[in-house]
């Protein structure tokens, strides 16, 4: 967000992003369930700025489009888990 602020002539006095997720963890505990995938992701953004609200909203829209996490979670993307086991001897 801060990197795009000059493009929109927005002054950021303070900013905070709170990320929350919802998921069913029943399967994780050996119970029937849908798996541990996120069912909902919430980004709560608070921004303190003396700049016009319209400019701040434009900045936030731009920042959301550029957020790799938000964009990746909106689309199904392949996930690969690579492991390496190193045992002594």
N, C-alpha and C positions, 0 to 999 in steps of 0.2 A: 504494500500500500504506500509506504513512504517513498519508494523509488518513483512512483507515478504521480505523487502529489504536485511536483512542479509543473507537470503537463497541464494540470487543471487549476493552477494557481491556488492550491489549498494549503493552508497552514495547519499542521497537526500539532496540537498542544499535548494531547495524550491519546493513546489508542490501546485497546485491549481486545483480544480474540479469545473467546472461551469455546472450546470444542467439546461437544457432548455426543455420545453415541448410545444407541439402544440396540440390545441384542438379547437373544434367548440363550442362556448358558446351560440349559438342561442337559444337552448331549455331552457337554464337557464333564458333567458329573455322573455320566453313565445312565441318564434317563432319556426317554424318547424326546426328541425335539428336532427342530429344523437345522441344527448345526449352529456354529458360533459366529456366523457372518453377521455383519451389521445389518440391522433392519431399518435404521434411520440414523442420519448424521446431521447434527445441527452446529453451524458456525454462528456464534453470537458475537457480533462486532459492535464495539462501543468506540466512538471517536469523538474527541472534544476538539472543536475547531471554531475559530471566529469567522471562518470563510462562509460565503453564502451556501445555504443548504443545497441548492441546485448543483453547485460545483462539487460539493462533498458527495452527493449522490452519484454524479458522473464518475468521480474518482472510485467510489466503491464498486460500481458496475464494471469499470475497467479492471480493477484489482481482482474481482471475482473471476472474470474471463481469463486472467493470467495466473490464477491459482491452480497449480498442478494437482494438488490434493483434491480440491473440489471437482475439477474437470475429470480426473481419473475415477473418482467415486461415482460420477454420473454415467460412466460408460463401462461396459464389461471389458475388462482388460485381463490378459493372461497373467497369471501369477506363477512364478517358478520359485521353488524352495530348493536352494543348493546347500548341501551339507558336506562337511568334511570331518571325518573322525580321525583324530590323531591319538594313537595309543602308544604308550611307552614300550620300547623294546622292539 
